[in-house]
Amino acid sequence: MKIGFIGAGKMASAIIKGVKAKPFTVIISDRDPETSQAAAERLGVKAAQSHQELADEADFIILGVKPQIIETVLAHLKIDKPLMSMAAGVSLDRLSTLTNPNLPLIRIMPNLNAQILKSTTAICGNQHVSEQLMTTAKTITDCFGTTFELPEKDFDTFTALAGSSPAYVYLFIEALAKAGVKYGLNKKQALEIITQTVLASSQNLWLGTDSPNDLIDSISSPGGTTIAGLLDLEKSGFTAALVSGIDATIAKAKEL
Ligand SMILES: NC(=O)c1ccc[n+]([C@@H]2O[C@H](COP(=O)([O-])OP(=O)(O)OC[C@H]3O[C@@H](n4cnc5c(N)ncnc54)[C@H](OP(=O)(O)O)[C@@H]3O)[C@@H](O)[C@H]2O)c1
């Protein structure tokens, strides 16, 4: 199967690395033939001379351009193959208006962990996507991580919880590392300690059967250090601050 990528920036390039490791052929078309050729050489794939050449040659098309230019890109294109879009905030209805009302359309929301082939990706399709096509689409998204099939109405929430949240996790890591520096550790050492702890804590949760609350309880000895820290974090509104950040992320996603 030949997969064509229109736009080969950060996210598409990460995805292409995963896809080309599987039995798919990849062809790309970026801003113009020169940038397409340069990206194709960098990624070890073939470049098309134009978006239309790509649309004619590929069996499955993936749009990797910014949401703001989707309309311009699709306006000059005749597409009769299944189309997948990764653009934040661009609905299936909008894509249908910009293409053809009978076209099978798939929307995904990957995250930057695609760079290490560990994206948490949401997927949904319009009424023209058969079960078999959805299976093929998930085979593609599974090449760069884990796929969650969700109704489109939940995409904005997913965008906050998986698309943007890596930035909030990095902020959490950075804040803990700063605390380490405050108490005399050097920054590099503090970052290594925290990153390793976050990684192992996630694995412990993922691999085990305990809930986060069970694990919190087992760390919190009566009268101990952890419960003192936890209560102080809540006094400063830790949970409320995080939920408020998610509220703001979802509100912004709805505006796009
Ligand atoms: N980055 C993320 O974490 C993330 C997460 C989820 C979803 N997404 C979605 O992924 C898409 C791409 O985001 P990105 O971060 O990868 O952006 P990006 O790095 O800017 O990639 C966009 C690519 O499209 C190229 N381009 C510009 N005009 C074009 C045209 N007319 N035809 C074809 N290609 C064109 C750009 O070239 P130039 O650089 O020369 O302009 C660039 O190579 C967006 O829709 C975004 O919403 C991104």
The ligand as a Tripos MOL2 file, in Angstrom:
@<TRIPOS>MOLECULE
LIG
   48    52     1     0     0
SMALL
NO_CHARGES

@<TRIPOS>ATOM
      1 N1          3.3710   19.1350   16.5070 N.am      1 LIG1
      2 C1          2.4950   18.5030   17.2950 C.2       1 LIG1
      3 O1          2.7600   18.1580   18.4650 O.2       1 LIG1
      4 C2          1.1310   18.1310   16.7500 C.ar      1 LIG1
      5 C3          0.2550   17.3640   17.5440 C.ar      1 LIG1
      6 C4         -0.9920   16.9940   17.0090 C.ar      1 LIG1
      7 C5         -1.3700   17.4190   15.7340 C.ar      1 LIG1
      8 N2         -0.5100   18.1840   15.0090 N.ar      1 LIG1
      9 C6         -0.9450   18.6180   13.6760 C.3       1 LIG1
     10 O2          0.0090   18.2100   12.7290 O.3       1 LIG1
     11 C7          0.0090   19.1330   11.6300 C.3       1 LIG1
     12 C8          1.4330   19.5290   11.3240 C.3       1 LIG1
     13 O3          2.0000   20.1290   12.4740 O.3       1 LIG1
     14 P1          3.5840   20.2300   12.6250 P.3       1 LIG1
     15 O4          3.8240   20.5950   14.0410 O.co2     1 LIG1
     16 O5          4.2280   19.0270   12.0420 O.co2     1 LIG1
     17 O6          3.8570   21.5040   11.6960 O.3       1 LIG1
     18 P2          5.1040   21.8020   10.7330 P.3       1 LIG1
     19 O7          6.3530   21.2200   11.3110 O.co2     1 LIG1
     20 O8          5.0650   23.2720   10.4560 O.co2     1 LIG1
     21 O9          4.7350   20.9910    9.4150 O.3       1 LIG1
     22 C9          3.9540   21.4780    8.3710 C.3       1 LIG1
     23 C10         4.6820   21.1820    7.0790 C.3       1 LIG1
     24 O10         3.8480   21.5800    5.9820 O.3       1 LIG1
     25 C11         4.6720   22.2980    5.0450 C.3       1 LIG1
     26 N3          3.8690   23.1430    4.1930 N.ar      1 LIG1
     27 C12         3.6250   24.4750    4.2580 C.ar      1 LIG1
     28 N4          2.8300   24.8640    3.2410 N.ar      1 LIG1
     29 C13         2.5590   23.7370    2.5250 C.ar      1 LIG1
     30 C14         1.7860   23.4790    1.3560 C.ar      1 LIG1
     31 N5          1.1120   24.4330    0.7400 N.pl3     1 LIG1
     32 N6          1.7460   22.2040    0.9050 N.ar      1 LIG1
     33 C15         2.3860   21.1890    1.5400 C.ar      1 LIG1
     34 N7          3.1400   21.3850    2.6330 N.ar      1 LIG1
     35 C16         3.2150   22.6400    3.1330 C.ar      1 LIG1
     36 C17         5.5890   23.0710    5.9570 C.3       1 LIG1
     37 O11         6.6770   23.6240    5.2170 O.3       1 LIG1
     38 P3          7.3600   25.0060    5.7710 P.3       1 LIG1
     39 O12         8.0100   24.6200    7.0710 O.co2     1 LIG1
     40 O13         8.2790   25.3780    4.6900 O.co2     1 LIG1
     41 O14         6.2310   25.9870    5.9910 O.co2     1 LIG1
     42 C18         5.9970   21.9600    6.9460 C.3       1 LIG1
     43 O15         6.9870   21.1360    6.3860 O.3       1 LIG1
     44 C19        -0.8710   20.3130   12.0430 C.3       1 LIG1
     45 O16        -2.1030   20.2460   11.3940 O.3       1 LIG1
     46 C20        -1.0490   20.1410   13.5350 C.3       1 LIG1
     47 O17        -2.3220   20.6140   13.9940 O.3       1 LIG1
     48 C21         0.7350   18.5430   15.4630 C.ar      1 LIG1
@<TRIPOS>BOND
     1     1     2 1
     2     2     3 2
     3     2     4 1
     4     4     5 ar
     5     4    48 ar
     6     5     6 ar
     7     6     7 ar
     8     7     8 ar
     9     8     9 1
    10     8    48 ar
    11     9    10 1
    12     9    46 1
    13    10    11 1
    14    11    12 1
    15    11    44 1
    16    12    13 1
    17    13    14 1
    18    14    15 2
    19    14    16 1
    20    14    17 1
    21    17    18 1
    22    18    19 2
    23    18    20 1
    24    18    21 1
    25    21    22 1
    26    22    23 1
    27    23    24 1
    28    23    42 1
    29    24    25 1
    30    25    26 1
    31    25    36 1
    32    26    27 ar
    33    26    35 ar
    34    27    28 ar
    35    28    29 ar
    36    29    30 ar
    37    29    35 ar
    38    30    31 1
    39    30    32 ar
    40    32    33 ar
    41    33    34 ar
    42    34    35 ar
    43    36    37 1
    44    36    42 1
    45    37    38 1
    46    38    39 2
    47    38    40 1
    48    38    41 1
    49    42    43 1
    50    44    45 1
    51    44    46 1
    52    46    47 1
@<TRIPOS>SUBSTRUCTURE
     1 LIG1         1 GROUP 0 **** ****
